[in-house]
Amino acid sequence: MGIDRSVHLSDSKVIVPKVPVGIYGVGTYLPPRILSNDDFKYVTLSEQEKGFIENVTGVKSRHYSGDEGINEMAIKAASNALESAGIEAAAVDLVLVTGVSKDMNRLTPPNCALIQTGIGACNAAAMNIDQGFAGMIYTLSTAASYIASGFYDTVLVVASETILKNTLSDSMKALLVGEGAGAFVLRRAEKGFGIQAVHLSSWEVDDEAGYVKIMGGRGSLFDESYSIKPFFTVGEGSFEKHKVRTEQYIPNSVKKVLNALGKTNADFELYVFGQKFRGLSEAWARNIGVDYTKVHDTLATTACVETASLPIIISDAIRLGKLKRGDNLMLSDFGSNWAVASMAIRWCY
């Protein structure tokens, strides 16, 4: 097909919406318990791995949900998003839920109706969208499509992750992830605001980089026993093996969005990536051609919260005054094996 899969996925087009749809509320929930790197008593790091954690990842601590599950956290984040938007739950027409983490006591029916009911969205429909770690931008795009079509006026997008409890607690990977939830409220925007362009691309690439499989392991940092359940892990030597892919997929997607809009990096005030670790985010910025001072992350305090990372980072940027009405924001994220997504937004509030 003539596509270099090491730097591109499918040759998908950039979508430039004809109907403006924007984000009018952001909500997050971070569980109160905080774990430092020193709390990971089962992880034994080599000197090389210690150097990677201390000098490359940027991660110092993360939030841990304890007995709270994905649904409880999702309801709290969604309620905070509605409060941020200044609307009642009854005004929501559709609840879209994404995430990697699963409630092992409720694999089916999907948890979207539970979250809808928990926030009191009595006039809404609800559904789950599964696109792995790249799920947030895919779900935002779906929400925007429903609004632009005229089907619905107000859509709530929710993501919640207990990924730490689903990562082998004696592996270095456990140090890179954290737990929490985030949500967005979307509505029609005034002309010139809201989502400006979206690029979604995917392709199944041989040789798995990251995956969730049923296996045996210590399932909790505070669990003395082993269990058999789905665990998230990465392939051996995955970063080195897939270095070109992980460093190029996002920059190439972002550049497609910029080209479609006829804009440059100078036109954007803020970049937010689905943060994995600092060294990788810095590589993305470098390959896009943007100074890292234009990138906001929360790696030091939240680590990677997978699909919930984008609302968590954006909420923090708003709090710090780094994102304001009229600013141009670029979002980008990817999931292994593989999916990538980028979205340009002119911020509405």
GUMAR-502725 format. One record per residue (C-alpha): y, x, z. Coordinates in steps of 0.2 Angstrom, whole numbers, plus 5000, padded with zeros to 4 digits. Each point is the difference from the previous one (the first is absolute). Example, Ala and Ser with C-alpha at 12.3 -4.5 7.8 and 13.67 -1.06 7.14 Angstrom:
497850625039 501750064997 
// end
This chain:
500050005000 501150155000 500649995018 499950155012 499249925015 500550155011 501949944999 499949824994 498949855002 500049854989 501450004987 500849845007 501849944997 501450005012 500549825004 501949965000 500249825008 501149874991 500249915017 500750095015 498950005015 500550095016 499550055018 501049905013 499050045015 499050155007 499049995016 498850135009 498950015015 499550165007 498849995015 500750085016 498650135003 500550174992 498850144997 500550184998 499050124990 499350085016 499249835005 498650024986 498750085012 498649994987 500950094986 499650194999 501250084988 499850174991 501550115001 500449954982 499949825004 501150025015 501350084989 499949864988 500249875013 501550095008 500950074985 499549884985 499749825006 501649975010 499049895012 500350015019 499449835006 499549834995 499849835007 498349935006 499549825001 498750005013 499349835002 501249924988 499349964983 500849994982 500349825002 501050005016 501150144994 500249924983 500749845008 501250105011 500750094985 500149854989 500949905014 501250155001 500350004981 500449815001 501350035014 500750144989 500249894986 500749865011 498849874994 498749885008 498250024997 500049834992 501050064986 498750124994 499049944985 498750144998 499350135012 499350154991 498950125011 499550184995 499250145009 498550125001 499549975018 498849855003 499649895015 498150035001 499849835009 500949914986 499550084983 500149824993 500949894998 501550114997 501250035014 501549934990 499949825006 499850075018 501650094998 500949864991 499549885015 500450135013 501950004994 500049824997 500350004981 499449824999 500749974982 499250154993 498550064990 499250175004 498950134992 499450185002 500450134987 498850165000 500750164991 499550125013 501350125006 501249964986 499949825005 501849975006 500950024983 498749914991 500249855013 501950014999 499949994981 498849855001 501349915012 501450044988 499049924986 499749845009 501949985004 500650054983 498849874992 500749865011 498449975008 500750045018 501750045007 499550105016 498550125001 499550105015 499150174997 499050075015 499050165003 499150055016 498950165003 498950065014 499550144989 499850125015 498649905007 499150014984 500250194997 498750125007 500850055016 499350184999 500750044983 501750074996 500449854990 500249905016 501650105004 500849944984 500049825003 500849875011 499949815003 501349864999 500649864989 501449964988 500749854990 501349954987 500849834996 500449984981 501149874992 501049984984 501550134999 501750004993 500250084983 499950195000 499150005017 498250015005 498550074991 500650094984 498450074993 498150025005 498750114994 498249975004 498550114994 498250025004 498450084994 498350045008 499950195000 498350095003 499850105016 500649905014 501550065010 500149885014 498949855004 499349885013 498250005003 498849945013 499450155010 499650065018 501450085011 501149995015 501149854995 501350025013 501050145008 499549935017 498249954996 498650115007 498749934989 499649994981 500149854990 499549954982 501449914991 501250034985 501050165002 501450074990 499850184995 500450124986 498950104989 499750185005 501450124994 500849844993 501850065000 499650164991 498949924988 501249864995 501650105003 500749974983 499749825000 500749975018 501650104996 500349924982 499549825000 501549945010 501350114991 499449944983 500049825005 501850025008 500650094984 499349854989 501149885011 501550114999 499850014981 499849814998 501649975010 501050144991 500350085017 499950175008 499650065018 501950005003 500149814999 498849985015 500650015018 498250005008 498250044995 498649935011 498250054997 498449945007 499950155011 498450105002 500750165007 501650094999 499450144988 499449874987 501649905001 501050164998 499050044984 500349824993 501950035003 500050174992 499049944985 501249854998 501550115001 500849935016 500550095015 499049955016 501649955009 499949844989 498349965006 499749915017 498450015010 499349965017 498650125000 500550095016 499849845010 498849884991 499050124988 499349904985 499849815003 499349984983 500549834993 501249975014 500950164998 501349944988 500849865011 499950115015 501050144991 501249884992 500349925017 500450175007 501250044986 500949845003 500250045018 500750174997 501249944987 499150094986 499749844990 501449874997 500549864989 500250064982 499050165002 498750044987 498350035008 498550074992 498349965007 498350084995 498350015006 498250044995 498249975004 498650124996 498749964987 501449954994 501549895000 501950044999 501549895002 501950024999 501449885003 501950014998 501049895011 501949975002 500149955018 500549825004 500650015018 
// end
